[in-house]
Amino acid sequence: SKMQQLLLSVSIEEINMYNHVKK
């Protein structure tokens, strides 16, 4: 459960970075 949450958090961070770079 904790590991899943961590992975999800990392995924969100990567997506945010990708969106920021895309702009």
Secondary structure, 3 states (H helix, E strand, C coil): CHHHHHHHHHHHHHHHHHHHHHC
